[in-house]
Amino acid sequence: YLFVQLHQPSAFYSVNSKKLGNDIIDKVGWNKGLHELATSDEVLSYYDQVLNQHFLPSGRVQYFPNCNYEGDGKFVSMLSGKSFQMAGSSTRIVDFTYMRVKVPSMGPPAYQVASGVSFVTPNSLSKVSQPFANFTIVGAGKTGIDACLWLLSRGIDVSKLTWIMPRDSWLFDRSESQPGPEFAAKSLSVIPTQIEAIMAATSVNNLLKRLEGAQHLMRINDDVWPTMFRCASVSVAEFEQLKKITNIVRQGRACQQVFSAAFIAHIEAAYSDDEMKNRLCRPIPHPGQDFDWLVMTCLNFENTMRWHAQPETVKWLSQARLDWVGAMLATASTDGDSATDQDPVQAMAPKIYAACEKLKDLLAELPPKDAERVKAQIIDA
Protein backbone atom coordinates (compact mmCIF):
# COMPACT_ATOMS: atom_id res chain seq x y z
CA TYR A 1 0.00 0.00 0.00
CA LEU A 2 1.16 3.49 -0.84
CA PHE A 3 1.51 4.76 2.72
CA VAL A 4 3.47 1.78 4.05
CA GLN A 5 6.76 2.43 5.83
CA LEU A 6 9.25 0.06 7.36
CA HIS A 7 8.67 -0.60 11.06
CA GLN A 8 12.39 -0.55 11.82
CA PRO A 9 15.20 1.79 10.70
CA SER A 10 16.07 1.59 7.01
CA ALA A 11 19.62 0.64 8.04
CA PHE A 12 18.40 -2.82 9.09
CA TYR A 13 16.88 -3.64 5.69
CA SER A 14 18.12 -4.07 2.09
CA VAL A 15 21.07 -6.12 0.83
CA ASN A 16 24.24 -6.19 2.89
CA SER A 17 26.45 -4.54 0.26
CA LYS A 18 24.33 -1.44 -0.44
CA LYS A 19 22.68 0.59 2.29
CA LEU A 20 19.08 1.75 2.10
CA GLY A 21 18.46 5.37 3.05
CA ASN A 22 20.78 8.15 4.17
CA ASP A 23 21.30 7.37 7.87
CA ILE A 24 19.33 10.46 8.86
CA ILE A 25 17.23 11.12 11.95
CA ASP A 26 13.62 12.09 11.31
CA LYS A 27 12.95 15.69 12.37
CA VAL A 28 9.16 15.71 12.03
CA GLY A 29 6.29 13.29 12.49
CA TRP A 30 5.62 10.51 14.98
CA ASN A 31 9.04 8.95 14.31
CA LYS A 32 10.80 12.22 15.21
CA GLY A 33 14.18 11.70 16.86
CA LEU A 34 14.64 8.16 15.49
CA HIS A 35 16.29 6.80 12.35
CA GLU A 36 14.38 7.16 9.09
CA LEU A 37 11.84 4.55 7.94
CA ALA A 38 11.87 3.93 4.18
CA THR A 39 8.62 4.39 2.25
CA SER A 40 7.28 2.02 -0.41
CA ASP A 41 8.62 4.26 -3.20
CA GLU A 42 12.08 4.28 -1.62
CA VAL A 43 12.11 0.49 -1.26
CA LEU A 44 11.00 -0.09 -4.87
CA SER A 45 13.56 2.38 -6.21
CA TYR A 46 16.29 0.83 -4.08
CA TYR A 47 15.72 -2.71 -5.35
CA ASP A 48 15.50 -1.47 -8.94
CA GLN A 49 18.99 -0.01 -8.45
CA VAL A 50 20.28 -3.18 -6.77
CA LEU A 51 19.05 -5.35 -9.64
CA ASN A 52 19.95 -3.17 -12.62
CA GLN A 53 23.08 -1.40 -11.35
CA HIS A 54 24.71 -4.17 -9.30
CA PHE A 55 23.34 -7.71 -9.69
CA LEU A 56 22.79 -7.93 -13.46
CA PRO A 57 25.98 -6.04 -14.48
CA SER A 58 28.01 -8.41 -12.27
CA GLY A 59 27.28 -11.28 -14.65
CA ARG A 60 26.61 -13.55 -11.67
CA VAL A 61 22.83 -13.02 -11.61
CA GLN A 62 20.13 -13.87 -14.14
CA TYR A 63 16.61 -12.52 -13.66
CA PHE A 64 13.48 -14.37 -14.81
CA PRO A 65 10.38 -12.27 -14.02
CA ASN A 66 6.78 -13.43 -14.59
CA CYS A 67 7.57 -17.11 -14.12
CA ASN A 68 5.97 -19.97 -12.21
CA TYR A 69 8.17 -22.50 -10.43
CA GLU A 70 6.91 -26.05 -11.01
CA GLY A 71 9.37 -27.96 -8.83
CA ASP A 72 12.44 -30.13 -9.46
CA GLY A 73 14.37 -27.14 -10.73
CA LYS A 74 11.88 -26.33 -13.50
CA PHE A 75 10.12 -22.99 -14.03
CA VAL A 76 7.92 -21.67 -16.85
CA SER A 77 7.34 -18.17 -18.24
CA MET A 78 3.73 -17.07 -17.78
CA LEU A 79 4.01 -14.90 -20.92
CA SER A 80 5.88 -17.00 -23.47
CA GLY A 81 5.26 -20.47 -22.08
CA LYS A 82 8.97 -21.22 -22.40
CA SER A 83 10.37 -23.71 -19.88
CA PHE A 84 13.66 -23.41 -18.04
CA GLN A 85 15.62 -26.06 -16.12
CA MET A 86 18.18 -25.28 -13.44
CA ALA A 87 21.52 -27.03 -13.61
CA GLY A 88 21.74 -30.30 -11.71
CA SER A 89 22.52 -30.97 -8.07
CA SER A 90 25.09 -28.17 -7.89
CA THR A 91 22.31 -25.57 -7.79
CA ARG A 92 21.02 -24.64 -4.34
CA ILE A 93 17.30 -23.79 -4.49
CA VAL A 94 16.03 -21.15 -2.05
CA ASP A 95 12.23 -21.25 -1.73
CA PHE A 96 11.01 -17.76 -0.85
CA THR A 97 7.39 -18.90 -1.18
CA TYR A 98 7.76 -21.18 1.85
CA MET A 99 5.98 -18.75 4.19
CA ARG A 100 2.93 -18.53 1.91
CA VAL A 101 2.49 -14.82 2.60
CA LYS A 102 -0.98 -13.51 1.75
CA VAL A 103 -2.05 -9.86 1.92
CA PRO A 104 -5.65 -8.54 1.88
CA SER A 105 -5.56 -7.53 -1.80
CA MET A 106 -4.75 -11.10 -2.91
CA GLY A 107 -8.27 -12.42 -2.31
CA PRO A 108 -11.74 -11.77 -0.90
CA PRO A 109 -12.11 -11.02 2.83
CA ALA A 110 -12.48 -13.96 5.21
CA TYR A 111 -15.72 -12.46 6.54
CA GLN A 112 -19.01 -11.20 5.14
CA VAL A 113 -19.35 -7.56 4.12
CA ALA A 114 -22.92 -6.24 4.24
CA SER A 115 -24.39 -4.71 1.10
CA GLY A 116 -23.99 -0.96 0.97
CA VAL A 117 -20.76 -0.99 2.99
CA SER A 118 -17.80 0.66 1.27
CA PHE A 119 -15.02 -1.92 1.54
CA VAL A 120 -11.42 -1.26 0.48
CA THR A 121 -8.10 -3.02 1.03
CA PRO A 122 -5.15 -0.99 2.39
CA ASN A 123 -3.87 -0.58 -1.19
CA SER A 124 -6.92 1.56 -2.01
CA LEU A 125 -7.31 3.39 1.30
CA SER A 126 -5.11 6.31 0.25
CA LYS A 127 -7.27 6.75 -2.88
CA VAL A 128 -10.50 7.39 -0.94
CA SER A 129 -11.72 10.82 -2.03
CA GLN A 130 -14.88 11.40 -0.01
CA PRO A 131 -15.63 11.74 3.71
CA PHE A 132 -17.26 8.91 5.66
CA ALA A 133 -19.09 8.99 8.97
CA ASN A 134 -16.92 6.18 10.32
CA PHE A 135 -13.89 4.11 9.38
CA THR A 136 -13.62 0.49 10.59
CA ILE A 137 -10.16 -1.10 10.58
CA VAL A 138 -10.16 -4.91 10.60
CA GLY A 139 -7.10 -6.50 12.20
CA ALA A 140 -4.49 -5.39 14.72
CA GLY A 141 -1.26 -6.45 13.03
CA LYS A 142 1.29 -4.22 11.30
CA THR A 143 -1.07 -3.36 8.45
CA GLY A 144 -3.92 -2.54 10.83
CA ILE A 145 -1.62 -0.31 12.87
CA ASP A 146 -0.43 1.44 9.71
CA ALA A 147 -4.03 2.04 8.59
CA CYS A 148 -4.98 3.55 11.96
CA LEU A 149 -1.95 5.83 12.03
CA TRP A 150 -2.46 6.93 8.42
CA LEU A 151 -6.09 7.88 9.05
CA LEU A 152 -5.15 9.79 12.20
CA SER A 153 -2.34 11.57 10.33
CA ARG A 154 -4.90 12.70 7.75
CA GLY A 155 -6.98 14.43 10.38
CA ILE A 156 -9.69 11.81 10.90
CA ASP A 157 -11.18 12.34 14.36
CA VAL A 158 -10.44 9.44 16.68
CA SER A 159 -14.16 9.15 17.47
CA LYS A 160 -14.75 8.09 13.85
CA LEU A 161 -12.43 5.08 14.10
CA THR A 162 -13.60 1.59 15.04
CA TRP A 163 -10.79 -0.95 15.43
CA ILE A 164 -11.64 -4.65 15.23
CA MET A 165 -8.94 -6.30 17.32
CA PRO A 166 -9.50 -10.06 17.78
CA ARG A 167 -6.40 -10.27 19.98
CA ASP A 168 -4.39 -7.57 21.71
CA SER A 169 -0.70 -7.62 20.90
CA TRP A 170 2.55 -6.85 22.68
CA LEU A 171 4.49 -4.15 20.82
CA PHE A 172 8.19 -3.27 20.73
CA ASP A 173 9.45 0.23 21.50
CA ARG A 174 11.27 1.19 18.30
CA SER A 175 13.75 3.40 20.17
CA GLU A 176 15.38 0.24 21.57
CA SER A 177 16.54 -0.90 18.14
CA GLN A 178 18.41 2.07 16.72
CA PRO A 179 21.85 2.05 15.07
CA GLY A 180 24.53 4.66 15.59
CA PRO A 181 26.58 6.00 18.50
CA GLU A 182 23.89 8.45 19.62
CA PHE A 183 21.72 5.50 20.64
CA ALA A 184 24.54 3.30 21.97
CA ALA A 185 23.74 3.68 25.67
CA LYS A 186 20.13 2.56 25.27
CA SER A 187 20.96 -0.15 22.74
CA LEU A 188 23.67 -1.61 24.97
CA SER A 189 21.20 -1.87 27.84
CA VAL A 190 18.61 -3.93 25.95
CA ILE A 191 20.05 -7.45 26.28
CA PRO A 192 21.22 -7.07 29.92
CA THR A 193 17.76 -5.74 30.82
CA GLN A 194 16.12 -8.70 29.10
CA ILE A 195 18.39 -11.17 30.89
CA GLU A 196 17.70 -9.54 34.26
CA ALA A 197 13.94 -9.85 33.69
CA ILE A 198 14.28 -13.47 32.52
CA MET A 199 16.30 -14.58 35.53
CA ALA A 200 13.89 -12.90 38.00
CA ALA A 201 10.69 -14.17 36.35
CA THR A 202 8.49 -16.77 38.03
CA SER A 203 6.25 -17.55 35.03
CA VAL A 204 5.70 -16.62 31.40
CA ASN A 205 3.18 -13.90 32.30
CA ASN A 206 5.43 -12.64 35.08
CA LEU A 207 8.27 -12.27 32.58
CA LEU A 208 6.08 -10.36 30.13
CA LYS A 209 4.98 -8.11 32.98
CA ARG A 210 8.61 -7.44 33.91
CA LEU A 211 9.47 -6.65 30.29
CA GLU A 212 6.55 -4.24 30.22
CA GLY A 213 7.83 -2.62 33.40
CA ALA A 214 11.21 -2.18 31.74
CA GLN A 215 9.39 -0.56 28.77
CA HIS A 216 10.73 -3.25 26.45
CA LEU A 217 7.18 -4.35 25.60
CA MET A 218 4.06 -2.18 25.44
CA ARG A 219 0.31 -2.81 25.21
CA ILE A 220 -2.51 -0.64 23.89
CA ASN A 221 -4.83 -1.12 26.87
CA ASP A 222 -3.56 -1.47 30.45
CA ASP A 223 -6.70 -3.43 31.36
CA VAL A 224 -6.41 -6.05 28.60
CA TRP A 225 -3.69 -8.73 28.69
CA PRO A 226 -2.23 -9.27 25.18
CA THR A 227 -2.12 -12.84 23.90
CA MET A 228 -0.41 -12.06 20.58
CA PHE A 229 3.18 -11.15 19.74
CA ARG A 230 4.24 -10.56 16.12
CA CYS A 231 7.39 -8.40 16.47
CA ALA A 232 5.54 -5.20 15.53
CA SER A 233 7.29 -2.04 16.68
CA VAL A 234 6.11 1.53 17.16
CA SER A 235 7.59 4.77 18.38
CA VAL A 236 6.33 6.13 21.68
CA ALA A 237 4.54 8.92 19.77
CA GLU A 238 2.79 6.39 17.51
CA PHE A 239 1.91 4.31 20.56
CA GLU A 240 0.27 7.31 22.21
CA GLN A 241 -1.78 7.93 19.06
CA LEU A 242 -2.99 4.32 18.99
CA LYS A 243 -4.00 4.49 22.66
CA LYS A 244 -6.40 7.31 21.76
CA ILE A 245 -8.57 4.84 19.81
CA THR A 246 -11.12 3.69 22.37
CA ASN A 247 -13.79 2.19 20.12
CA ILE A 248 -12.17 -1.25 19.94
CA VAL A 249 -14.13 -4.41 19.13
CA ARG A 250 -12.57 -7.51 20.67
CA GLN A 251 -15.11 -10.11 19.57
CA GLY A 252 -14.65 -12.65 16.79
CA ARG A 253 -11.63 -13.22 14.63
CA ALA A 254 -10.92 -12.13 11.24
CA CYS A 255 11.65 -9.98 13.09
CA GLN A 256 14.61 -9.47 10.62
CA GLN A 257 14.38 -11.48 7.45
CA VAL A 258 16.73 -9.52 5.21
CA PHE A 259 19.61 -10.22 7.60
CA SER A 260 18.64 -13.89 7.57
CA ALA A 261 18.89 -13.99 3.77
CA ALA A 262 22.33 -12.37 3.82
CA PHE A 263 23.48 -14.68 6.63
CA ILE A 264 22.31 -17.82 4.81
CA ALA A 265 24.23 -16.69 1.72
CA HIS A 266 27.37 -16.27 3.88
CA ILE A 267 26.96 -19.74 5.38
CA GLU A 268 26.42 -21.29 1.94
CA ALA A 269 29.64 -19.71 0.66
CA ALA A 270 31.78 -20.19 3.78
CA TYR A 271 31.08 -23.79 4.81
CA SER A 272 30.94 -27.04 2.84
CA ASP A 273 29.37 -29.33 5.44
CA ASP A 274 25.54 -29.34 5.38
CA GLU A 275 25.35 -30.40 9.03
CA MET A 276 27.35 -27.32 10.03
CA LYS A 277 25.24 -25.12 7.75
CA ASN A 278 22.03 -26.35 9.35
CA ARG A 279 23.45 -25.92 12.84
CA LEU A 280 24.33 -22.29 12.13
CA CYS A 281 21.05 -21.61 10.30
CA ARG A 282 18.65 -22.91 12.93
CA PRO A 283 15.26 -21.36 12.03
CA ILE A 284 13.32 -19.08 14.35
CA PRO A 285 9.57 -19.58 13.71
CA HIS A 286 7.41 -16.52 13.18
CA PRO A 287 5.91 -15.48 16.53
CA GLY A 288 2.16 -15.44 17.02
CA GLN A 289 1.28 -15.91 20.69
CA ASP A 290 2.51 -13.97 23.70
CA PHE A 291 4.85 -16.74 24.91
CA ASP A 292 6.54 -16.76 21.49
CA TRP A 293 8.63 -13.85 22.77
CA LEU A 294 10.35 -16.42 24.98
CA VAL A 295 10.74 -18.90 22.11
CA MET A 296 12.15 -16.25 19.78
CA THR A 297 14.53 -14.85 22.40
CA CYS A 298 15.85 -18.28 23.42
CA LEU A 299 16.52 -19.35 19.83
CA ASN A 300 18.02 -15.96 19.02
CA PHE A 301 20.38 -16.16 22.00
CA GLU A 302 21.43 -19.74 21.16
CA ASN A 303 21.99 -18.93 17.49
CA THR A 304 24.09 -15.91 18.40
CA MET A 305 26.33 -18.02 20.65
CA ARG A 306 26.78 -20.63 17.90
CA TRP A 307 27.78 -17.94 15.42
CA HIS A 308 30.29 -16.36 17.78
CA ALA A 309 32.02 -19.73 18.21
CA GLN A 310 32.98 -19.70 14.50
CA PRO A 311 35.83 -17.24 13.70
CA GLU A 312 34.92 -16.99 10.01
CA THR A 313 31.33 -16.07 10.87
CA VAL A 314 32.44 -13.64 13.59
CA LYS A 315 34.56 -11.86 10.96
CA TRP A 316 31.59 -11.72 8.57
CA LEU A 317 29.27 -10.42 11.28
CA SER A 318 31.73 -7.66 12.16
CA GLN A 319 31.38 -6.35 8.61
CA ALA A 320 27.67 -7.09 8.16
CA ARG A 321 25.69 -3.87 8.10
CA LEU A 322 22.39 -5.75 8.47
CA ASP A 323 23.38 -7.52 11.71
CA TRP A 324 20.86 -6.06 14.14
CA VAL A 325 22.56 -7.42 17.27
CA GLY A 326 25.95 -6.24 16.06
CA ALA A 327 24.62 -2.78 15.30
CA MET A 328 23.06 -2.53 18.75
CA LEU A 329 26.16 -3.78 20.56
CA ALA A 330 28.80 -2.07 18.44
CA THR A 331 31.08 0.28 20.36
CA ALA A 332 33.79 2.48 18.98
CA SER A 333 37.36 1.28 19.54
CA THR A 334 39.32 3.61 21.78
CA ASP A 335 42.68 2.84 20.19
CA GLY A 336 41.64 2.24 16.60
CA ASP A 337 42.57 -1.46 16.80
CA SER A 338 39.36 -3.45 16.54
CA ALA A 339 41.29 -6.68 17.14
CA THR A 340 41.80 -5.72 20.77
CA ASP A 341 38.13 -5.00 21.41
CA GLN A 342 36.36 -7.54 23.59
CA ASP A 343 33.49 -9.36 21.91
CA PRO A 344 30.46 -8.17 23.95
CA VAL A 345 28.55 -11.35 23.10
CA GLN A 346 31.29 -13.62 24.46
CA ALA A 347 31.60 -11.39 27.52
CA MET A 348 27.93 -12.04 28.29
CA ALA A 349 28.08 -15.76 27.42
CA PRO A 350 27.49 -17.18 30.95
CA LYS A 351 24.48 -14.92 31.47
CA ILE A 352 23.10 -15.69 28.01
CA TYR A 353 23.34 -19.46 28.53
CA ALA A 354 21.71 -19.15 31.96
CA ALA A 355 18.91 -17.04 30.49
CA CYS A 356 18.25 -19.69 27.81
CA GLU A 357 17.88 -22.42 30.43
CA LYS A 358 15.53 -20.21 32.47
CA LEU A 359 13.41 -19.50 29.38
CA LYS A 360 13.10 -23.24 28.72
CA ASP A 361 12.03 -23.81 32.34
CA LEU A 362 9.34 -21.12 32.05
CA LEU A 363 8.09 -22.49 28.73
CA ALA A 364 7.88 -26.01 30.19
CA GLU A 365 5.14 -24.72 32.52
CA LEU A 366 2.80 -23.87 29.63
CA PRO A 367 -0.37 -25.91 29.05
CA PRO A 368 0.49 -29.32 27.50
CA LYS A 369 -0.49 -28.44 23.92
CA ASP A 370 1.58 -25.24 23.90
CA ALA A 371 4.48 -26.89 25.74
CA GLU A 372 4.60 -29.66 23.14
CA ARG A 373 4.74 -27.14 20.29
CA VAL A 374 7.51 -25.21 22.03
CA LYS A 375 9.47 -28.39 22.73
CA ALA A 376 9.46 -29.22 19.03
CA GLN A 377 10.76 -25.75 18.20
CA ILE A 378 13.44 -25.43 20.88
CA ILE A 379 14.41 -28.80 22.33
CA ASP A 380 13.89 -31.18 19.41
CA ALA A 381 14.85 -28.86 16.55
N, C-alpha and C positions, 0 to 999 in steps of 0.2 A: 504494500500500500504506500501511497505517495508520502505520507507523513511519518513513516517508520524511521526510527533512529536506533543505532546500536544501544544496548543496555549497559555496555561497559566501554571504557575508553578505546578510541580507535587504535591506539598503540597495541592493544592485545588481539587485534584481528589482522586479516590479510595473509599474504605469504611471507615467509621469514626473511626473504632477501630484499623486499621492497616495502617500506613502511607506508601505512595508510594515514593520511592526515598530516598536520603540520606541528604536532606536539604543542598545541596552544591551549591555554586555559580559557574556558568560556567566561565572558564578561557580562552577559545578560542571560535572562531566562532562568528556568528552574534548575538548570545544571550549573549555574554561576559558581565560579570558584573551583570547578573540577575540570579534568581534561575533556576535550571535545569528544562528541559522539557523532560519528559519520552518518549522513543521511542516505536515503536510497540512491539518489543521484550520484553522490560521491562514491558509493560502493560499486555501482555499475560502471562508472567511468574508470575507477581504479582497476577493476578486473579486465576491462577492455584494454587498458594499457599493459597490464601484466601479460595478457595473451598475445597481443599484436606487437608489442615492443620488446618483449623479453623471451617468452616461451617459444613462439613460432620462429623468430629469427635465430634462435640457438641451434635449430636443426635437430634438437633432441625430443621435440614434441610434435605430434600430429593431432589435429583437431577434427572431429567428425560430428558436427551438429546435426540435429533432427534425425537421430537414429534410435532404433529400438534394439536393446540387447536381448538375445534369444537364448543365451546360455552356451556353455562349452566353448567359450571364446568367439562366438559368432554374433555379429550385429548387422542390422539391415537398415538402409536409408529409407525413411518414411516418404521421401520425395521421389527418388529415382528407382527404388526397389532393389538397388544393387546390394549384394551381400559382401561382407568382409569377414575374414578369419584371422584371429590373432595367432602369433607364431608360437606354437608348441608349448612345452612345459617350462620353458625359460621365461615366459611372461607371467608376471605376478598380477592377478586381477584384484582390483580394489572395488568393492561393491558399495557405492555411495547411496544406493536405494535401500540398503538394509533396514534403515529406520522407518521406512514407509511413511514419510512425512506427508501430512495432508492439511491444507489450509482451507478456510471457509469457502474461498472462490472456486475450489476444485469440485464442488458437488452441492447438492441441495442440503438445506439444514436438517439436522437430526431431530427436528421437532416440527410441529404443525404451526403454520403462520396463518392467522385468521384473514379472511378476505377483507380488503380495504386497508390493511396495514401496510405501510411503506417499509419494505424490507430491503436492506442493502448490506453487502459484505464490506469489510474495511477498505477494500480497494476502491469502492465507489463513495465512501463516506465524504471524502474531501471534495467531491463533485456535487454534493447536495447544494441546491441554489434557492431554497425557499425555507422559511421558518416553520418549525413544528412546535406543537404544544408540549411535547415530551420526547425525550430520546431514551430508549431502552438498550442497554449494552448487555449482551449475552456472553457470559464467560469472564473469569477473573484471572486468566493467565496474562502473559506478556502482551498479547494483542488486545485483550480487554482493557488492560491498564493504559496502553497507548491510546486507545479510542477515548477513554475517559479524559485523559490529560489533553488530548487534542481538542475535544469539545470545550473543555474548561478554558483552554488557551484562546479559543475563538469567541469567548465572551458568553457562552451559554450559562445561564444561571443554574447553580447547583441544584435548585429545587426542581428543575426540569429533567434531571437525570435519574433514571431507575437502573440499578446495577444488579443483574441476576448473577449471584455468586453461589454456585452449588456447594463449594467448599472454600473456607478462608485459607489463606496461604501465608507462610512465613516469607518475609522479604529480606534481602540483603541491603545494607547501607552501602551505596556505591562509593562513598568516600574512603572506605576501607580497602579498596582495590584500585589504587592510583599509582602510576609510575612516577619517577622523577624524585630528585632530592628534596623538593619542598614538601613531599608527603612521606618522607622516609620514617620519621618518628612514629607516625600512626601505623604505617604499613608494617614496620618491624614489630609492633606490639600485637598484631593480629593473632599469629600462631601461638605465642606464649599465653595470650588471654584465652584462646580456645582450649589449650591444654590444661590451664588452671581450672576452667569450668568443667572439663571432662573428668578430671581427677577428683573433684569435689562432689560430683553429681551422685545422687542416690537412685535415679531412675531416668528413663528416656525423657519424660515430661519435665523432671527436675532439671535435667541438662538444658533443655530448650528454654526453660524459664531463666536459668543462669545466663545463657547466651543473650536472651532478651535484655536482662539486667545490664549486661556489658555492652548493649546497643549493637551487638553483632547481628542479631535478628530483630525484625520489627513486624508488628501485626496491625492491620487496619483498625480493628475494634478491640479495645482492652477487655471487653466482656465476652468475647467469642474466642475460643481456643482453636487455632488453625490446625487442620489435619492434612494440609497439602504443603509440599515444598518442591519448587521447580527451578530453583536457582535464579529467580527474577530479582533484579536489583533496581533500586530507585534512589534518587537523591533525597535528602531530608526535606527539601522544598517540595518535591513531587509528592513525597509521602504525606506532607501536611495538606496538600491539595486533595489527595485521594480520601483522606479522613473527613473532609467536608461533605462527602457524599453519604447521606444518611438513609436515603431510600434504597435499601439493599434487600433483595429477595433471596432468601437462603433455602428455598424449597425446590425439590426436583433436581435434575441433573442435565444438563445439556452436554553447561558450565564451560567449557573452553575447547570447542571442537577444532578450530583452526590450528591451535598448537598441537593437538593430537595428530592431525594430518601431517604436519611438519615433522613431529617426533617419529611417527611410524616410518616416514621416508628415510630419516636418519638411521633408524634401526635396520631397515632393509638394506641400506648401503654399507653399514658399518660391521654387521655381524653375518656370519654364514650359517650358523646353527639355528634351525627353526625352534628348538626348545628354548634357547636363550632369547630369541626374538619374542616368543610368546610370554616368557617370564617377564620381560621388560615392558611388554605391551598389554599388561593385564587390564581388561576393560572395566570401566566404571559405569554401571547402568544409569540411565537417565532417572533422576529422582522423581517421585510422585507423591509419596506420603511424608508426613512430618518426620518419622524416624529415619527416612532416607538421608537426612543430613548426617546422621551417624555413619551410615553405610558409606556414603560418598567420602566423608572425612577420613574414615579408617582406610579405605582403599587408596585414597590420595596420599596419605601419609606413608603407607607401605610401598606404594609405587615410587615415591620420592626417595625413600631409603634404598631401594633396589638400584635406582638410577645412579645415586651418588656413591655406589660401591663399584661402579664401572668407570675407570679413568677416561676412556674415550667418550663416553656419554657425558661425563662431567665437563669435559672440554667443550663439547657441542653445546651443552646447556649454557655455559658461560658466555657463548656468543649468540645465543638464540634470543632474538628480540621478542618473540611471542611467548617466552616462558614466564607465565604469570607469577609463579612462586619466586623465580629468580629476580624478576623486576621488583617485587615487593620487598625482597630481602637484600637486594643489592646495596652495598655501601661503598663509598668512594675510598680508594686506597690512600693512606696518608703519606706513603713514600713513593708512590708511583709504580711499585712492583707488585702486581696482582698475585704473583706466585707466593708471596708471603702472607697474603690474607687468609684468615681462617675461614673454612667453609662453614657458614652459619647453620646449615642443615646437619652436618656431622657434629657440630657443637651441641645441638639439641637432641642428638640421637637417643640417649637414654630416656629422655622425657617423651619423645615421640613414640618409641616402642611401648613405654608404659601406658601412654594414652590409647594406643591401639588395643591393648589387652583390656583396658577398662571399657572401651567402646563395645568390644565383643561381649563382655560380661553384661553390660546394660541391654544390649540387643537380645541376649539369650533370655531375658525376662519378658519379652514380648509374648502375646498370645501365640499358641502353637502354629497356626497357619502362617503368621507373619514371621515368626522365628525360623520356620523351615525355609521360607523364601530367602531370608537373610543369610542363613547358613549356606545355601547353595551359591550365593553371590560372594561371600567372604571366606568361609572356611573351606568349602569344597572346590572353589574355582581354581 
